[in-house]
Amino acid sequence: MAVTNVVSLLCSLMTVPYILLYALYDYQGLWPAIVVLAPQIVLYAITPCFHRLGPSAAALYFSVTWLAFAILYCFLFGRGSGLPLYFLAGAAAAMLIFGAERVLLSALVTVLALLAFLAVAIFFPMPALAAADPALVQILFLMTVPLVFLLIFTTVYFAFQEASLAEVALEKEHRFSTRLLENILPRAVALRLQHRETAMVADHVDSATILFADIVDFTPRAAKWPPNELVTFLGRVFRSFDDLAAGHGLETIKTIGDAYMVAGGLPEPRADHAESVALMALDILECCRQISAEYGETVDVRIGLDSGPVVAGVIGSNKLLYDVWGDTVNMAARMESHGVAGRIQVGEHLKGMLEDRFDFARGEIEVKGKARCASGFSTAARRRRAVSRPGRRPATGGPGPVEALPLVSCAFGPTSAHSSKDRHQC
């Protein structure tokens, strides 16, 4: 569109020196040329008005007008005037004004320009106007050649300018899409999809730790709060959880209503995923205490953790979702649903990974689809500071300090048909 407007404006302006030349050289003899050719100034200038009629309307109108007046020029002044060169300039501009998506129209205009050029060379060797003497023809040639070069240069320049602006806009859109994709998917997974390393992301992860956190008594709160306050509250909570996950190098998987899911050890493996998720669980409890102080009412969460093999991948076509599946995920969700407000409940496998650094209480719970579990709440469980928690400086000298860790363990046991003395205790 911009190229068509520029070319039509140039052709309108370039008509003016020709009209002045005819008037100054021999007004009496060249007045027919002035009368016939002067309307070009207006006809080319109104080309942009035709854009509203369709994507190709302005370009078609300009091409027809240009071909008609170019043939008329050559008829009046002959092929020796250099005016046939405008056919070459028009053919060069055809692709630019129609665009690559209308290549058939561009090809048609180019063929018509070629036929017109050959016809002029054959049928109009001499000027039709008697007043067009050799001196005027020579002047026209010397005027036309630089104007044709100017037209070609300007057309190509603006075309490249338009292409450059389109490239910049495309790059900005690409960066925006990349940021958006990385907000939806883990960065490593987003890069795999962007670089087309695979058409499907589906990974088996040998060892990962899953955390589920659910806000206690959220439904009554949702019933009594206005929508804007409720959304603001959830945003405050989940933004804090997101910050904690980022600080511990963990991956936020999704939120489901008032539930929050985090994973450690994927999509890129890490050796300390169990401890990192456990530390985040502690920080979630502390974060909820701070939010409780802000809102003036208790905000508690139930937290469930488990570790083990999982399958992770991207599903969906219109809305991409990175999700995790497997028995480990199911067990972590059940640890949360069977938990108690303000406590962390863990599966047996995770307990085995952390018991050299954590102390666990024991008890027994029922888990749907599983055997009875030995489990219990700890109010005085302690963790030896083997790894410093983020933001806290480890103590120096003497034995390492301990810190309260309200973890709950769950160890699988046999079904009720088996003897209780065979049950594996935490």
TAHU-V99832 format. One record per pair of residues at least 24 apart in sequence whose C-alpha atoms are under 10 Angstrom apart, sorted by the first residue. I is the first residue (numbers start at 1). J is the second residue. If there is no record, write none. Layout:
i=<I	I>
j=<J	J>
This chain:
i=<1	1	1	1	1	1	1	1	1	1	1	2	2	2	2	2	2	2	3	3	3	3	3	3	3	3	3	3	3	3	3	3	3	4	4	4	4	4	4	4	4	4	4	4	4	4	4	4	4	5	5	5	5	5	5	5	5	5	5	5	6	6	6	6	6	6	6	6	6	7	7	7	7	7	7	7	7	7	7	7	7	7	8	8	8	8	8	8	8	8	8	8	8	8	8	8	9	9	9	9	9	9	9	10	10	10	10	10	10	10	10	11	11	11	11	11	11	11	11	11	12	12	12	12	12	12	12	12	12	12	13	13	13	13	13	14	14	14	14	14	14	15	15	15	15	16	16	17	18	18	18	21	21	21	21	22	22	22	22	25	25	25	26	26	26	27	28	29	29	29	29	30	30	30	30	30	31	32	32	33	33	33	33	33	36	36	36	37	37	37	37	39	40	40	40	55	55	56	56	56	56	56	57	58	58	59	59	59	59	59	59	59	60	60	60	60	60	60	62	63	63	63	63	63	63	63	63	63	63	63	64	66	66	67	67	67	67	68	70	70	70	70	71	71	71	71	71	71	72	73	73	74	74	74	74	74	74	74	74	74	74	75	75	75	75	75	75	75	75	76	76	76	76	76	76	76	76	77	77	77	77	77	77	77	77	77	77	77	77	77	77	78	78	78	78	78	78	78	78	78	78	78	79	79	79	79	79	79	79	79	79	79	79	80	80	80	80	80	80	80	80	80	80	81	81	81	81	81	81	81	81	81	81	81	81	81	81	81	82	82	82	82	82	82	82	82	82	82	83	83	83	83	83	83	83	83	83	84	84	84	84	84	84	84	84	85	85	85	85	85	85	85	86	86	86	86	86	86	86	86	86	87	87	87	87	87	87	87	87	88	88	88	88	88	89	89	89	89	89	89	89	89	90	90	90	90	92	92	92	93	93	93	93	93	96	96	96	96	96	97	97	181	184	184	184	184	184	184	184	185	185	185	185	185	185	185	185	186	186	186	186	186	186	186	187	187	188	188	188	189	189	189	189	189	190	190	193	200	200	200	201	201	201	201	201	202	202	202	202	202	202	202	202	203	203	203	203	203	203	203	203	204	204	204	204	204	204	204	204	204	204	205	205	205	205	205	205	205	205	205	205	205	206	206	206	206	206	206	206	206	207	207	207	207	207	207	207	207	207	207	207	207	207	208	208	208	208	208	208	208	208	208	208	208	208	208	208	208	208	208	208	208	208	208	208	209	209	209	209	209	209	209	209	209	209	209	209	209	209	209	209	209	209	209	209	209	209	209	209	210	210	210	210	210	210	210	210	210	210	210	210	210	210	210	210	210	210	210	210	210	210	210	210	210	210	211	211	211	211	211	211	211	211	211	211	211	211	211	211	211	211	211	211	211	211	211	211	211	211	211	212	212	212	212	212	212	212	212	212	212	212	212	212	212	212	212	212	212	212	212	212	213	213	213	213	213	213	213	213	213	213	213	213	213	213	213	213	213	213	213	213	213	213	214	214	214	214	214	214	214	214	214	214	214	214	214	214	214	214	214	215	215	215	215	215	215	215	215	215	215	215	215	216	216	216	216	216	216	216	216	216	216	217	217	217	217	217	217	218	218	218	218	218	218	219	233	233	234	236	237	237	237	237	237	240	240	240	240	240	241	241	241	241	241	241	244	244	244	244	244	244	244	245	245	245	245	245	245	246	247	247	247	247	248	248	248	248	248	248	248	248	249	249	249	249	250	250	250	251	252	252	253	253	253	253	254	254	254	254	258	259	259	259	259	259	260	261	261	261	261	261	261	261	262	262	263	263	263	263	263	263	264	265	266	266	266	266	267	267	267	272	272	273	274	274	274	274	274	274	274	274	275	275	275	275	275	275	275	276	276	276	277	277	277	278	278	278	278	278	278	278	278	278	279	279	279	279	280	280	281	281	281	281	281	281	281	282	282	282	282	282	282	282	283	283	284	285	285	285	285	285	286	288	289	299	299	300	300	300	300	301	301	301	301	301	301	301	302	302	302	302	302	302	302	302	302	302	302	303	303	303	303	303	303	303	303	303	303	303	303	303	303	303	303	303	304	304	304	304	304	304	304	304	304	304	304	304	304	304	304	304	304	304	304	305	305	305	305	305	305	305	305	305	305	305	305	305	305	305	305	305	305	306	306	306	306	306	306	306	306	306	306	306	306	306	306	306	306	307	307	307	307	307	307	307	307	307	307	308	308	308	331	331	331	331	334	334	334	335	335	335	335	335	337	338	338	338	338	339	339	339	339	340	340	342	342	343	343	343	343	343	343	343	344	344	344	344	344	344	344	345	345	345	345	345	345	345	345	345	346	346	346	346	346	346	347	347	347	347	347	347	347	348	348	348	348	348	348	348	348	348	349	349	349	349	350	350	350	351	351	351	351	351	351	352	352	352	354	355	355	355	356	356	356	357	357	357	357	357	357	358	358	358	358	358	358	358	358	358	358	359	359	359	359	359	359	359	359	360	360	360	360	360	360	360	361	361	361	361	361	361	362	362	362	362	362	362	362	363	363	363	363	363	363	364	364	364	364	364	364	364	365	365	365	367	367	370	370	370	370	371	371	371	371	371	371	372	372	372	372	372	372	372	372	373	373	373	373	373	373	373	373	373	373	373	374	374	374	374	374	374	374	374	374	375	375	375	375	375	375	375	376	376	376	376	376	376	377	377	377	377	377	378	378	378	378	378	378	379	379	379	379	379	380	380	380	380	381	381	381	381	382	382	383>
j=<48	51	55	56	58	59	96	97	98	99	162	48	96	97	155	158	159	162	59	93	96	97	98	99	154	155	156	157	158	159	160	161	162	47	48	51	58	59	60	62	63	93	94	96	97	98	155	158	159	44	45	46	47	48	49	51	58	59	62	97	45	47	48	97	151	154	155	158	159	44	45	47	62	90	93	96	97	151	152	154	155	158	40	41	43	44	45	46	47	48	58	59	62	63	65	66	41	42	44	45	46	47	48	41	44	45	147	150	151	154	155	40	41	43	44	45	62	66	147	151	38	39	40	41	42	43	44	45	46	47	40	41	42	44	45	40	41	144	147	148	151	39	40	41	44	40	41	143	140	143	144	136	139	140	143	131	132	136	140	131	132	136	131	132	136	131	131	129	130	131	132	76	129	130	131	132	131	76	129	72	73	76	77	129	69	72	73	69	70	72	73	69	65	66	69	98	102	97	98	99	102	105	98	97	98	94	96	97	98	99	105	106	94	97	98	105	106	109	97	90	91	93	94	97	98	106	109	110	112	113	109	90	113	109	112	113	116	116	113	116	117	120	113	116	117	119	120	124	120	127	128	116	117	120	121	123	124	125	126	127	128	120	123	124	125	126	127	128	129	124	126	127	128	129	130	131	132	124	125	126	127	128	129	130	131	132	133	134	136	137	140	120	121	123	124	125	126	127	128	129	132	137	117	120	121	122	123	124	125	126	127	137	141	121	124	125	126	127	134	137	138	140	141	125	126	127	132	134	136	137	138	139	140	141	142	143	144	145	137	138	139	140	141	142	143	144	145	148	117	120	137	140	141	143	144	145	148	113	116	117	118	120	121	141	144	117	141	144	145	147	148	149	113	117	144	145	147	148	149	151	152	112	113	114	115	116	117	118	148	113	114	117	148	152	113	148	149	150	151	152	153	155	114	148	151	152	152	155	156	151	152	155	156	159	155	156	158	159	160	155	159	320	252	253	254	319	320	321	322	251	252	253	314	320	321	322	323	251	252	253	266	267	268	322	251	267	266	267	268	267	268	313	314	322	314	322	314	313	314	315	312	313	314	315	322	311	312	313	314	315	322	323	324	266	267	310	311	312	313	314	324	266	267	309	310	311	312	313	324	325	326	265	266	267	268	269	308	309	310	311	312	324	265	266	269	307	308	309	310	311	264	265	266	269	270	271	273	274	307	308	309	310	328	263	264	265	266	267	268	269	270	271	272	273	274	277	306	307	308	309	310	311	328	329	350	250	262	263	264	265	266	272	273	274	275	276	277	278	305	306	307	308	309	310	328	329	332	349	350	251	253	261	262	263	264	265	273	274	277	278	304	305	306	307	308	310	324	328	329	330	331	332	333	346	350	252	253	260	261	262	263	264	274	277	278	280	281	303	304	305	306	307	329	332	333	335	336	344	345	346	255	259	260	261	262	263	281	301	302	303	304	305	306	329	332	333	334	335	336	337	344	241	255	258	259	260	261	262	281	284	285	300	301	302	303	304	305	332	333	335	336	337	344	255	256	257	258	259	260	261	300	301	302	303	304	333	336	337	339	341	257	258	259	260	288	299	300	301	302	303	341	342	258	259	298	299	300	301	302	340	341	342	258	298	299	300	301	341	257	258	259	299	300	301	258	291	295	258	291	284	287	288	291	299	283	284	287	288	291	280	281	283	284	287	288	279	280	281	283	284	287	390	276	277	280	281	283	284	280	276	280	390	391	273	275	276	277	279	280	389	390	273	276	277	280	276	277	280	277	322	323	321	322	323	324	321	322	323	324	301	301	302	303	333	336	303	303	304	323	324	329	332	333	305	324	305	306	307	323	324	329	307	307	310	311	312	324	312	313	322	353	387	307	305	306	307	308	350	351	353	354	350	353	354	357	358	387	389	387	389	390	305	306	307	304	305	306	344	346	350	354	405	407	388	389	390	405	389	390	305	343	344	345	405	406	407	342	343	344	404	405	406	407	389	390	342	341	342	343	344	406	342	342	342	341	342	340	341	342	343	336	339	340	341	342	343	344	335	336	337	338	339	340	341	342	343	344	345	332	333	334	335	336	337	338	339	340	341	342	343	344	345	346	407	408	329	331	332	333	334	335	336	337	338	339	340	343	344	345	346	347	407	408	409	329	331	332	333	334	335	336	344	345	346	347	348	349	350	351	407	408	409	330	331	332	333	334	335	336	345	346	347	348	349	350	351	409	410	331	332	346	347	348	349	350	351	352	353	347	349	350	367	368	369	370	366	367	368	365	367	408	409	410	367	365	366	367	368	365	376	377	408	377	408	406	407	377	378	379	405	406	407	408	377	378	405	406	407	408	409	375	376	377	378	406	407	408	409	410	375	407	408	409	410	411	373	375	408	409	410	411	412	373	374	375	409	410	411	412	425	426	409	410	411	412	409	410	411	407	408	409	410	411	426	409	411	426	383	383	409	426	383	384	386	382	383	384	385	386	387	382	383	384	385	386	402	403	404	405	407	383	384	404	405	406	407	408	409	405	406	407	408	409	410	426	406	407	408	409	410	426	407	408	409	410	411	425	426	408	409	410	411	425	426	409	410	411	412	413	425	426	410	411	412	410	412	412	413	414	415	411	412	413	414	415	416	410	411	412	413	414	415	416	423	409	410	411	412	413	414	415	423	424	425	426	409	410	411	412	413	423	424	425	426	408	409	410	411	412	425	426	407	408	409	410	411	426	406	407	408	409	410	404	405	406	407	408	409	404	405	406	407	408	404	405	406	407	405	406	407	408	406	407	407>
